[in-house]
Amino acid sequence: MRVDVPVLTTTELSVPQRFSRLYDLAYNLWWSWDEAATDVWRSISPELWEQYRNPIELLAAVDRDSWDRLAESEIFADRYGEAIAAYDGYMDSTETWYDRHHAEQSDGIIAYLCAEYGVHSSMPIYSGGLGILAGDHAKSASDLGLPFVATGLMYRRGYFRQTVEADGAQQQQYPILDLSRLPVRPVASRTGGHLRVTVEFPGRSVVAAVWSLQVGRVTILLLDTDLPVNEPADRPITHSLYVRGREMRFCQELVLGVGSVRVLDALGIAPAVWHVNEGHAAMSLLERLSRHVAAGATLEEARDRVTANTIFTLHTPVPAGNERFDFQLAEKYLGAWPATVGADIGYLNSLGSSADHEGSMFDLGALAIRLASVVNGVSRRHGEVANADWSHLLDSPALGITNGVHTPSWLSRPIARLFVDTVGPNWPTKLIETPEVADTLRDLPDRDVWQAHQSRKDLLTQFARGRMRAQRARHGASPDEMRSVERLFPSDRLTIGFARRFATYKRANLLFHNVPWLQAILTNPDRPVQIVFAGKAHPADAQGQAYIRQIHELAATPELAGHLYLLEDYDMRMSRFLVQGVDVWLNNPRPPQEASGTSGMKAAVNGVLNLSVLDGWWLEGHDGKNGWAFGHGHDIGDHHRQDNEDAVALYQILQDEIVPLYYERDDNGVPAGWVQLMKESMASCGGNFSTHRMVKDYTELGYLPLAASGRRNR
């Protein structure tokens, strides 16, 4: 079942009639996880594709001579035909997982509300794990055929682009996005024209236009306040993701929450289930309460109806990590709301208090927990932590629905072909319907697995050198220094990757606890090791930026130069190179603060071996044969001592187990022992930690029961 949203056509692309279906393909990000469709863009112009990696910009740049050449190419005609046939077959299929297993159990639509979506690097409206998870959730909902629609914000300045200066300082730039060159289209209103909704602010109304981002069968509706009809002070509300200013952040989340409900209503979409993904969208619950009361329900009845079909997902194990605002700020913007439900300001205060009584803070996580009948954490451990921290608000225990990754988006082509050869063409769905088929991956020939991995490692080397050249050129490096880049980051070394947000709890500096010991491990001439770091620190996070500076400085020291690298401007594209091309994925958060951690899952399905503390997903993913665990898996109460002991454990396992195993080769030059771990990683994680499995869990544990409960409470 597909939720069709009408859109307007605004961008003129000069595509010949013979290839007119390229327009459909360009405006649906399905192409980004389909090999045949991606090859169509590359075959139009490899040079333009390398420059843009955005089909709409590519099509706008192709000249008439190129189209004439393509019209005479049998190869391009075949690729075009195959891609369009695959697209039509995908979009029109009535044989999805949902059709086969649950079509008769629910006749309602699932609405998914989130502040950010990471679907593809050409659509930079995401910052990190939450957004990537939401994008992968939408992709798997599409693949599995759920009746699913999502809402978010259209950030015209996206999230910041990062540069690291010669002194290690992080700089942020916010480029203005040209919506005419993005895969978004205006949503059509029922009365014609571009759909708009209004949200009440103190003394005025703010108007938001609605854009459609198509992700396979799923539509993501994005709200945009940058309109001439709004006051100049209100137009930037949706400009930038996670702005520093707390009041502007509150305004964003007011537009997200209230606007999402109003957009769906304007389109005639009445969700059977509402999934509030993290507290940013929690004010949608207040709007829904108001609507039920306006329709004649008592406040108690309205609350029961809202709660009956709402699921809320927490993404942080620390209560203080939720969105919390001074109550005076909430009262400024929501002061008129209590009257709409026949209550006073104390009722609003009590809904948003993180305790059982009124407080000085308005906690959106607490608000969502109070008004949801299903609350879940994003791993088993996180579910336990949520139950411990929020027991005073929970009516029933929080679930632990472990995150996953959209494997078709993150698997390298060579590894994906091994999955196709062993599991079958529809392997992502087969792995959740018949999990035992994953066993066939353990029987793959060692040489095939190793060669597939080495091909991506070679690509990572070229990519990393390109980034380093650009960075050094900007720093004013000499020609000799620029030429030396060709000797850096060799692909025959054991390569460790660490790439994620530079949040303090992730302990990016743990590896440098004892630099002489680390140096001895990295610079062994017979068994050299190199480590690559990447990630952004929030502009307001001084400590995270200090970690970036420290790594930059250490990478330039004679002791570690050539063995330690920091790549700037981490995004989805760089992430693909890293999770497919490194040998080991390092993760060392301070337990139990890692709610889940999906980057390690992306690495694991590619046969990259995880080296992690037992926290988040790795606590349930590690089986002793698919990677390594080290250090304390819980907070021992003394951070200095814990960091010291965890660092020692990390050095020892690198020195005594990981490095020797990697360099132990058979007569064919293949590290057979290492490849056995790679195959176990692929088999144990390929299905268990996919968003296909995750969405299946949400459907069977949350969506379907809530849809039934909602029908009973109408």
C-alpha distance (Angstrom), angle and dihedral (degrees) to the residues before:
residue distance angle dihedral
M1 . . .
R2 3.79 . .
V3 3.80 128.1 .
D4 3.81 103.8 -137.1
V5 3.80 116.2 -154.4
P6 3.83 118.4 -170.0
V7 3.80 115.6 -124.2
L8 3.78 138.2 -172.1
T9 3.80 125.0 -125.6
T10 3.78 114.0 -126.2
T11 3.80 110.3 149.1
E12 3.79 118.2 79.2
L13 3.78 110.5 -146.5
S14 3.80 116.7 -176.5
V15 3.78 97.1 -134.0
P16 3.82 117.5 153.8
Q17 3.80 114.8 -112.9
R18 3.80 90.0 -115.9
F19 3.81 89.4 64.1
S20 3.81 98.3 31.8
R21 3.79 93.5 127.7
L22 3.80 88.0 71.6
Y23 3.80 84.7 80.4
D24 3.81 90.8 61.8
L25 3.78 90.6 46.5
A26 3.80 94.4 48.5
Y27 3.81 92.9 54.2
N28 3.78 95.5 51.2
L29 3.79 117.1 68.0
W30 3.80 89.0 -150.4
W31 3.77 84.8 100.0
S32 3.81 89.8 68.2
W33 3.81 92.9 71.4
D34 3.78 98.6 34.9
E35 3.80 116.0 87.3
A36 3.81 96.3 -154.7
A37 3.80 93.1 50.4
T38 3.80 93.0 47.6
D39 3.81 89.8 51.1
V40 3.81 90.0 56.3
W41 3.80 91.6 61.4
R42 3.78 92.5 45.9
S43 3.80 92.3 48.8
I44 3.82 92.6 53.2
S45 3.81 89.5 63.8
P46 3.81 123.6 -20.8
E47 3.81 90.1 -163.8
L48 3.81 96.0 51.4
W49 3.79 91.1 42.8
E50 3.79 91.3 53.6
Q51 3.80 89.1 49.4
Y52 3.81 99.1 47.2
R53 3.82 111.7 14.8
N54 3.77 84.3 -164.7
P55 3.83 118.1 105.4
I56 3.80 94.4 -149.4
E57 3.80 93.6 54.1
L58 3.79 88.8 42.8
L59 3.81 93.7 53.2
A60 3.80 91.3 45.9
A61 3.82 90.2 55.1
V62 3.83 100.3 46.4
D63 3.81 112.4 106.2
R64 3.81 129.2 -144.6
D65 3.80 94.5 -102.3
S66 3.78 89.9 57.3
W67 3.80 91.8 50.9
D68 3.81 89.7 49.3
R69 3.81 89.4 52.5
L70 3.79 92.3 48.2
A71 3.81 91.3 48.4
E72 3.81 88.5 62.3
S73 3.81 95.1 45.5
E74 3.80 115.5 102.0
I75 3.80 89.9 -169.1
F76 3.79 92.6 56.1
A77 3.80 92.0 44.1
D78 3.80 89.9 53.8
R79 3.80 93.2 47.3
Y80 3.79 91.7 47.2
G81 3.78 92.1 49.5
E82 3.80 93.2 47.6
A83 3.78 92.9 48.9
I84 3.82 94.5 48.7
A85 3.80 91.5 46.3
A86 3.81 90.0 51.0
Y87 3.80 91.2 47.4
D88 3.79 94.3 49.7
G89 3.79 91.7 45.2
Y90 3.78 90.6 51.3
M91 3.80 96.8 45.9
D92 3.83 95.3 44.5
S93 3.79 99.0 40.8
T94 3.80 118.0 128.1
E95 3.81 92.7 -177.5
T96 3.78 99.9 79.7
W97 3.81 125.2 136.6
Y98 3.81 89.7 -100.4
D99 3.80 91.5 50.2
R100 3.78 91.3 51.3
H101 3.79 98.4 44.4
H102 3.80 112.7 21.7
A103 3.79 114.4 12.1
E104 3.82 92.6 112.6
Q105 3.82 94.4 47.7
S106 3.78 99.0 64.1
D107 3.77 133.3 30.4
G108 3.80 94.9 178.3
I109 3.77 139.7 93.1
I110 3.80 125.4 -111.9
A111 3.81 115.1 -136.1
Y112 3.81 115.9 -156.8
L113 3.81 118.6 -164.2
C114 3.81 121.9 -165.9
A115 3.81 138.4 151.6
E116 3.81 96.8 -130.2
Y117 3.80 141.7 21.6
G118 3.78 127.3 -160.4
V119 3.79 104.6 -165.5
H120 3.80 101.8 141.0
S121 3.78 135.8 -12.2
S122 3.83 90.2 -112.0
M123 3.82 87.8 67.8
P124 3.83 102.1 53.5
I125 3.81 100.8 -172.9
Y126 3.81 95.7 121.5
S127 3.79 136.0 80.8
G128 3.79 107.4 -169.3
G129 3.77 148.2 -46.6
L130 3.82 98.5 -13.2
G131 3.79 92.2 53.8
I132 3.80 95.2 43.8
L133 3.79 89.5 48.4
A134 3.81 91.0 50.5
G135 3.81 91.5 48.8
D136 3.81 91.3 48.8
H137 3.82 89.7 46.8
A138 3.81 90.3 55.5
K139 3.81 91.9 47.5
S140 3.80 93.5 51.8
A141 3.81 91.6 43.9
S142 3.80 85.5 55.9
D143 3.82 94.8 45.9
L144 3.81 92.0 48.3
G145 3.81 92.7 46.4
L146 3.81 101.2 -119.5
P147 3.84 119.1 166.8
F148 3.78 90.3 -114.1
V149 3.80 137.4 157.4
A150 3.80 127.2 175.0
T151 3.80 136.4 -159.3
G152 3.80 133.8 -157.1
L153 3.80 143.7 134.0
M154 3.81 129.8 -69.5
Y155 3.80 103.1 -130.8
R156 3.79 104.8 -161.1
R157 3.80 90.2 -167.7
G158 3.78 94.6 37.5
Y159 3.77 118.5 -162.5
F160 3.77 119.2 -37.8
R161 3.79 126.6 -80.9
Q162 3.77 111.1 -129.4
T163 3.79 130.9 -137.3
V164 3.79 125.5 176.6
E165 3.77 113.1 -146.7
A166 3.79 127.6 -142.8
D167 3.80 91.0 -92.2
G168 3.82 92.5 50.4
A169 3.80 95.9 -103.8
Q170 3.81 115.6 146.0
Q171 3.78 114.6 -128.0
Q172 3.80 124.4 -164.6
Q173 3.78 127.7 -148.6
Y174 3.79 124.7 -176.0
P175 3.82 107.8 -157.5
I176 3.79 115.9 -161.2
L177 3.80 110.2 -114.4
D178 3.80 117.9 -131.1
L179 3.79 103.4 -137.6
S180 3.80 90.9 -161.8
R181 3.81 87.5 65.7
L182 3.81 96.1 46.5
P183 3.83 128.2 84.4
V184 3.81 92.9 -106.9
R185 3.79 128.4 110.8
P186 3.81 131.4 -169.0
V187 3.79 113.4 -96.9
A188 3.79 111.4 -123.3
S189 3.78 118.0 -124.7
R190 3.77 120.4 -133.7
T191 3.79 89.7 -111.3
G192 3.80 95.6 46.2
G193 3.76 132.9 -90.5
H194 3.80 130.7 57.5
L195 3.81 112.4 -27.6
R196 3.80 114.5 -115.5
V197 3.80 133.2 177.6
T198 3.79 130.6 -167.9
V199 3.80 130.5 -134.3
E200 3.81 120.8 -162.8
F201 3.80 116.9 -119.5
P202 3.83 127.3 176.8
G203 3.82 105.6 -62.6
R204 3.80 95.2 -12.5
S205 3.79 146.7 44.0
V206 3.79 125.4 -113.5
V207 3.80 117.4 -144.9
A208 3.80 121.8 -145.2
A209 3.80 124.9 -165.9
V210 3.80 117.7 -147.0
W211 3.80 125.9 -128.7
S212 3.79 128.1 -170.0
L213 3.81 122.1 -134.0
Q214 3.80 109.7 -173.2
V215 3.82 116.9 -148.3
G216 3.78 106.1 179.2
R217 3.80 106.7 -67.7
V218 3.83 91.8 -14.9
T219 3.80 124.4 89.9
I220 3.81 119.8 -152.0
L221 3.82 111.1 -158.6
L222 3.81 112.9 -150.3
L223 3.82 124.4 -161.5
D224 3.81 119.7 -142.5
T225 3.82 125.8 -170.4
D226 3.82 96.7 179.8
L227 3.80 93.0 107.5
P228 3.84 131.5 132.3
V229 3.80 89.8 -125.8
N230 3.81 90.6 66.7
E231 3.77 125.1 77.8
P232 3.84 112.5 -95.6
A233 3.82 89.3 -112.4
D234 3.81 91.4 57.1
R235 3.79 100.3 44.4
P236 3.85 94.1 79.7
I237 3.82 94.1 55.6
T238 3.79 91.7 103.3
H239 3.81 97.1 31.0
S240 3.81 102.8 100.8
L241 3.77 134.2 27.5
Y242 3.82 115.5 -115.9
V243 3.80 98.1 -4.2
R244 3.82 116.9 -157.8
G245 3.79 96.7 -123.3
R246 3.79 110.5 91.3
E247 3.79 95.4 -150.4
M248 3.79 92.5 50.1
R249 3.82 88.4 47.8
F250 3.81 89.3 53.7
C251 3.81 89.4 50.4
Q252 3.80 90.6 52.0
E253 3.77 91.9 51.7
L254 3.79 92.1 46.0
V255 3.81 89.4 55.5
L256 3.81 90.9 44.9
G257 3.80 95.4 49.4
V258 3.80 102.9 38.1
G259 3.80 94.3 31.7
S260 3.81 93.4 53.0
V261 3.80 92.2 57.2
R262 3.78 92.1 46.6
V263 3.79 94.2 48.0
L264 3.78 92.8 53.5
D265 3.79 90.7 46.9
A266 3.81 91.3 49.6
L267 3.81 89.3 54.0
G268 3.79 92.5 48.9
I269 3.80 92.2 -113.1
A270 3.82 112.9 145.8
P271 3.81 106.5 -174.9
A272 3.78 119.6 -144.1
V273 3.81 89.0 -156.8
W274 3.80 132.1 29.1
H275 3.80 117.3 -155.9
V276 3.81 111.8 -165.5
N277 3.79 104.0 -164.2
E278 3.82 105.7 -157.5
G279 3.81 125.5 -21.9
H280 3.81 96.5 -77.8
A281 3.82 90.1 88.2
A282 3.82 96.7 40.8
M283 3.81 95.5 110.9
S284 3.80 86.9 72.5
L285 3.80 85.0 77.9
L286 3.81 92.1 60.9
E287 3.79 90.8 51.3
R288 3.79 91.0 50.3
L289 3.81 91.2 50.1
S290 3.81 89.9 52.8
R291 3.78 92.2 50.4
H292 3.79 94.2 52.0
V293 3.81 91.3 49.3
A294 3.82 90.7 47.4
A295 3.81 87.9 53.1
G296 3.80 90.6 57.4
A297 3.80 105.6 -88.8
T298 3.78 122.5 132.8
L299 3.79 115.8 -116.4
E300 3.80 90.0 -104.8
E301 3.80 91.7 50.4
A302 3.81 91.1 46.1
R303 3.77 91.4 51.7
D304 3.81 91.4 49.9
R305 3.81 91.2 50.4
V306 3.80 94.1 48.4
T307 3.78 92.9 46.1
A308 3.79 94.1 45.7
N309 3.81 95.4 68.2
T310 3.82 103.2 27.3
I311 3.80 127.6 105.3
F312 3.79 119.8 -173.3
T313 3.80 123.8 -162.3
L314 3.79 120.5 -156.5
H315 3.80 116.3 -153.8
T316 3.79 100.8 -176.2
P317 3.81 128.3 63.6
V318 3.80 92.6 -153.4
P319 3.84 116.6 79.0
A320 3.81 90.5 -148.8
G321 3.82 88.1 57.4
N322 3.79 91.0 70.5
E323 3.78 121.7 95.2
R324 3.81 105.0 -82.5
F325 3.80 126.8 172.7
D326 3.78 135.5 -178.3
F327 3.77 106.0 -90.0
Q328 3.80 90.0 -128.5
L329 3.80 87.8 64.0
A330 3.81 91.3 49.7
E331 3.80 89.7 48.6
K332 3.80 90.9 51.8
Y333 3.81 92.2 58.3
L334 3.81 100.9 27.1
G335 3.78 101.0 33.6
A336 3.79 92.3 112.3
W337 3.79 94.1 47.6
P338 3.86 99.8 82.3
A339 3.80 90.8 61.0
T340 3.82 89.9 59.1
V341 3.81 89.5 63.4
G342 3.81 97.1 36.0
A343 3.81 95.5 -105.6
D344 3.79 138.2 111.8
I345 3.80 132.2 -115.2
G346 3.80 90.6 -90.4
Y347 3.80 89.4 66.7
L348 3.80 91.3 57.0
N349 3.80 89.7 47.1
S350 3.79 91.8 51.8
L351 3.81 92.3 49.4
G352 3.80 91.8 54.1
S353 3.80 99.3 40.0
S354 3.80 116.0 111.8
A355 3.83 89.0 -147.0
D356 3.77 131.2 55.3
H357 3.79 90.7 -94.6
E358 3.79 137.9 49.8
G359 3.77 115.7 -70.2
S360 3.76 144.3 -178.4
M361 3.81 93.2 -106.8
F362 3.78 129.5 69.5
D363 3.82 105.9 -142.8
L364 3.80 115.0 -165.4
G365 3.79 91.4 -164.7
A366 3.80 91.0 56.0
L367 3.82 90.1 46.6
A368 3.80 91.0 54.1
I369 3.81 94.2 45.5
R370 3.81 90.8 53.1
L371 3.80 92.7 50.9
A372 3.82 100.5 41.4
S373 3.79 126.9 82.0
V374 3.81 92.2 -160.0
V375 3.80 120.5 45.7
N376 3.77 121.8 176.4
G377 3.76 141.8 -178.4
V378 3.79 121.4 -144.7
S379 3.80 100.1 -113.7
R380 3.78 135.4 22.8
R381 3.77 92.0 -100.2
H382 3.78 92.0 45.6
G383 3.79 88.8 53.2
E384 3.80 88.5 55.2
V385 3.81 91.6 47.6
A386 3.80 91.3 48.7
N387 3.79 90.6 52.1
A388 3.78 91.4 50.8
D389 3.81 95.7 45.8
W390 3.80 98.8 40.0
S391 3.80 102.6 31.8
H392 3.80 90.5 118.0
L393 3.82 90.6 62.5
L394 3.79 103.3 32.7
D395 3.81 117.8 98.5
S396 3.81 90.1 -167.2
P397 3.81 132.2 13.1
A398 3.79 116.8 -75.3
L399 3.79 114.5 -112.6
G400 3.78 124.4 -125.7
I401 3.82 106.2 -134.1
T402 3.77 104.0 172.7
N403 3.79 117.5 -137.1
G404 3.76 122.6 -117.4
V405 3.79 141.3 -173.1
H406 3.79 130.8 -114.9
T407 3.79 95.4 -108.7
P408 3.84 96.9 -162.9
S409 3.82 88.2 59.0
W410 3.80 96.7 47.6
L411 3.79 105.5 34.0
S412 3.79 116.5 98.8
R413 3.78 116.3 -118.2
P414 3.83 95.2 -113.4
I415 3.81 92.5 49.2
A416 3.82 91.5 43.6
R417 3.79 89.2 55.6
L418 3.79 89.4 54.6
F419 3.81 88.5 53.4
V420 3.82 90.5 50.0
D421 3.81 92.2 48.0
T422 3.81 93.8 50.3
V423 3.81 107.7 27.8
G424 3.81 100.3 25.2
P425 3.83 139.8 -107.9
N426 3.82 95.1 -64.7
W427 3.79 92.3 45.8
P428 3.86 98.3 144.1
T429 3.81 91.4 61.9
K430 3.82 94.6 36.5
L431 3.79 89.8 57.5
I432 3.81 91.1 61.2
E433 3.81 97.4 37.6
T434 3.81 95.9 45.9
P435 3.83 106.4 14.5
E436 3.81 92.5 179.4
V437 3.82 90.2 74.4
A438 3.82 86.8 75.9
D439 3.80 86.8 76.0
T440 3.81 89.4 75.6
L441 3.80 89.3 68.3
R442 3.80 89.6 65.5
D443 3.81 88.8 63.4
L444 3.79 96.6 55.3
P445 3.83 114.1 126.2
D446 3.80 110.0 -95.9
R447 3.78 92.4 -133.0
D448 3.81 93.0 54.5
V449 3.80 92.5 51.2
W450 3.80 93.2 46.0
Q451 3.80 94.3 47.8
A452 3.81 91.2 48.1
H453 3.80 90.3 52.8
Q454 3.80 94.4 44.1
S455 3.81 91.0 54.0
R456 3.81 89.9 59.1
K457 3.77 91.8 43.3
D458 3.80 89.4 56.6
L459 3.81 89.4 51.3
L460 3.80 90.6 50.0
T461 3.81 89.4 53.6
Q462 3.80 91.7 54.1
F463 3.80 92.3 44.6
A464 3.81 93.6 48.7
R465 3.80 92.1 48.3
G466 3.79 90.1 51.5
R467 3.80 91.1 52.9
M468 3.80 91.8 46.5
R469 3.80 92.2 50.1
A470 3.79 91.4 52.2
Q471 3.79 91.9 47.5
R472 3.80 94.2 48.0
A473 3.80 92.2 46.4
R474 3.79 89.4 55.0
H475 3.81 89.4 50.4
G476 3.81 90.9 53.9
A477 3.82 98.3 -108.7
S478 3.81 117.8 179.8
P479 3.83 122.5 -109.3
D480 3.82 90.2 -103.6
E481 3.80 90.4 51.9
M482 3.78 89.9 49.0
R483 3.81 92.0 50.6
S484 3.80 90.7 50.1
V485 3.80 89.7 66.3
E486 3.83 87.8 78.2
R487 3.80 88.5 68.1
L488 3.79 94.7 49.5
F489 3.78 129.1 95.0
P490 3.84 97.9 16.5
S491 3.79 114.1 -160.9
D492 3.81 95.3 -135.4
R493 3.83 93.1 70.7
L494 3.76 127.4 90.8
T495 3.80 101.4 -98.9
I496 3.80 125.2 -156.9
G497 3.80 121.8 -165.0
F498 3.79 130.3 -154.7
A499 3.81 113.0 176.2
R500 3.80 126.3 155.7
R501 3.78 141.7 94.7
F502 3.78 112.1 -45.6
A503 3.80 92.4 -123.0
T504 3.80 113.0 156.4
Y505 3.81 96.0 -119.0
K506 3.80 90.9 58.3
R507 3.85 88.6 68.7
A508 3.81 98.2 -143.1
N509 3.83 88.0 175.2
L510 3.82 96.9 55.4
L511 3.80 91.2 96.5
F512 3.83 90.0 61.6
H513 3.79 96.4 55.2
N514 3.81 90.2 110.9
V515 3.80 108.9 19.9
P516 3.84 97.0 -177.9
W517 3.80 90.6 54.7
L518 3.80 91.0 46.3
Q519 3.80 90.0 48.4
A520 3.80 90.9 53.4
I521 3.80 90.6 53.7
L522 3.80 95.9 45.8
T523 3.79 100.6 42.7
N524 3.80 101.6 45.7
P525 3.84 100.0 135.1
D526 3.81 92.9 -144.6
R527 3.80 95.9 45.9
P528 3.83 109.2 22.4
V529 3.79 122.3 -175.9
Q530 3.80 131.9 -162.1
I531 3.79 130.0 -164.6
V532 3.80 126.6 -156.0
F533 3.82 122.6 -160.9
A534 3.79 127.2 -167.5
G535 3.77 135.1 165.1
K536 3.76 146.6 103.3
A537 3.79 130.7 -105.4
H538 3.78 117.9 -144.5
P539 3.82 109.8 -103.0
A540 3.81 89.3 -116.5
D541 3.84 94.0 48.4
A542 3.80 105.5 94.1
Q543 3.81 93.7 173.8
G544 3.80 92.9 52.4
Q545 3.80 89.9 50.6
A546 3.80 89.1 49.5
Y547 3.82 89.1 56.9
I548 3.81 89.8 53.8
R549 3.78 91.0 51.0
Q550 3.82 91.6 48.4
I551 3.81 93.0 52.2
H552 3.80 91.6 45.6
E553 3.79 90.7 52.3
L554 3.81 94.4 45.9
A555 3.81 90.9 49.8
A556 3.81 88.4 59.5
T557 3.82 96.0 51.2
P558 3.82 118.9 105.2
E559 3.80 89.3 -122.1
L560 3.82 96.2 59.5
A561 3.82 105.3 18.3
G562 3.79 110.4 126.7
H563 3.79 91.8 20.7
L564 3.81 101.4 62.0
Y565 3.81 124.8 52.6
L566 3.79 136.8 178.7
L567 3.81 116.6 -160.5
E568 3.79 117.0 -161.2
D569 3.81 131.6 -138.5
Y570 3.80 99.7 31.6
D571 3.81 111.6 -157.4
M572 3.79 140.1 148.4
R573 3.78 93.6 -76.3
M574 3.80 93.7 52.4
S575 3.79 89.3 44.8
R576 3.81 90.7 58.5
F577 3.80 91.5 53.3
L578 3.80 91.5 48.5
V579 3.81 101.2 44.7
Q580 3.80 89.9 46.5
G581 3.80 99.2 40.8
V582 3.81 111.8 38.1
D583 3.81 120.6 82.7
V584 3.81 99.3 -140.2
W585 3.81 130.0 30.6
L586 3.80 112.0 -149.1
N587 3.80 121.4 -153.7
N588 3.79 123.4 168.4
P589 3.81 111.9 161.9
R590 3.77 121.5 162.3
P591 3.82 105.2 -97.7
P592 2.96 132.5 -90.4
Q593 3.81 92.2 17.0
E594 3.82 97.6 84.6
A595 3.80 102.0 91.6
S596 3.81 91.9 -170.9
G597 3.82 119.3 -43.5
T598 3.80 114.0 -146.9
S599 3.82 100.8 -169.6
G600 3.80 89.6 78.0
M601 3.80 89.8 53.4
K602 3.81 90.8 54.9
A603 3.78 89.3 52.3
A604 3.81 94.3 44.7
V605 3.81 95.7 55.6
N606 3.82 88.1 53.0
G607 3.79 91.2 54.7
V608 3.81 93.0 -104.3
L609 3.79 107.2 142.8
N610 3.78 120.1 -123.1
L611 3.80 121.5 -132.2
S612 3.78 104.4 -172.0
V613 3.76 147.1 140.0
L614 3.80 112.9 -103.8
D615 3.76 98.6 -96.2
G616 3.80 135.4 112.8
W617 3.79 115.0 -1.3
W618 3.81 95.5 -12.9
L619 3.80 90.6 68.2
E620 3.81 87.6 69.1
G621 3.81 98.0 26.7
H622 3.81 99.8 55.3
D623 3.81 112.0 89.7
G624 3.80 99.5 168.7
K625 3.81 92.4 -105.2
N626 3.81 103.3 63.9
G627 3.80 103.3 56.5
W628 3.78 140.7 -39.7
A629 3.79 139.3 -67.9
F630 3.78 124.8 -159.3
G631 3.77 142.7 172.9
H632 3.76 131.9 14.8
G633 3.78 115.7 -25.1
H634 3.79 92.6 -156.5
D635 3.79 139.6 41.7
I636 3.82 108.2 -87.4
G637 3.81 91.9 -168.0
D638 3.81 96.8 -114.7
H639 3.81 108.8 85.1
H640 3.80 95.6 -173.6
R641 3.78 92.5 52.6
Q642 3.80 92.8 42.2
D643 3.81 92.8 51.4
N644 3.80 90.5 49.4
E645 3.80 94.2 49.1
D646 3.81 94.1 42.9
A647 3.81 90.8 50.0
V648 3.80 91.9 50.8
A649 3.80 90.5 49.6
L650 3.82 89.7 49.1
Y651 3.81 93.5 51.4
Q652 3.79 92.4 46.6
I653 3.78 95.6 51.3
L654 3.81 91.2 46.7
Q655 3.77 93.2 48.0
D656 3.81 100.0 39.9
E657 3.81 104.6 32.3
I658 3.79 117.7 11.4
V659 3.80 102.8 44.5
P660 3.85 95.7 43.7
L661 3.82 92.6 47.3
Y662 3.80 93.1 50.0
Y663 3.80 93.7 52.5
E664 3.82 95.4 44.3
R665 3.83 103.1 103.4
D666 3.80 134.9 -178.2
D667 3.80 125.4 -135.8
N668 3.82 90.2 -78.5
G669 3.80 93.3 53.1
V670 3.81 92.5 -106.7
P671 3.82 119.9 133.4
A672 3.80 94.0 -132.4
G673 3.79 96.0 -176.0
W674 3.78 91.0 50.3
V675 3.80 93.2 48.2
Q676 3.81 90.5 52.7
L677 3.80 87.7 60.6
M678 3.81 90.3 46.6
K679 3.79 92.2 54.5
E680 3.80 91.4 47.1
S681 3.80 89.2 50.9
M682 3.80 91.9 52.2
A683 3.81 93.5 45.4
S684 3.80 97.3 44.4
C685 3.81 96.7 42.9
G686 3.82 106.2 29.6
G687 3.79 94.9 85.5
N688 3.79 104.4 12.5
F689 3.80 93.7 59.4
S690 3.79 100.7 36.5
T691 3.79 124.5 113.0
H692 3.81 85.9 -123.9
R693 3.81 87.6 67.4
M694 3.81 90.6 40.0
V695 3.82 93.7 51.6
K696 3.81 89.4 45.8
D697 3.82 88.0 55.2
Y698 3.81 92.7 47.4
T699 3.79 89.7 49.3
E700 3.80 96.6 49.4
L701 3.81 99.1 34.8
G702 3.79 99.3 34.9
Y703 3.79 121.5 6.9
L704 3.80 101.1 47.6
P705 3.83 96.5 41.7
L706 3.82 90.3 46.3
A707 3.79 92.8 48.7
A708 3.80 88.8 53.5
S709 3.81 91.4 46.0
G710 3.78 91.4 49.0
R711 3.80 91.3 53.4
R712 3.79 90.2 52.4
N713 3.82 91.9 50.6
R714 3.79 98.3 49.2
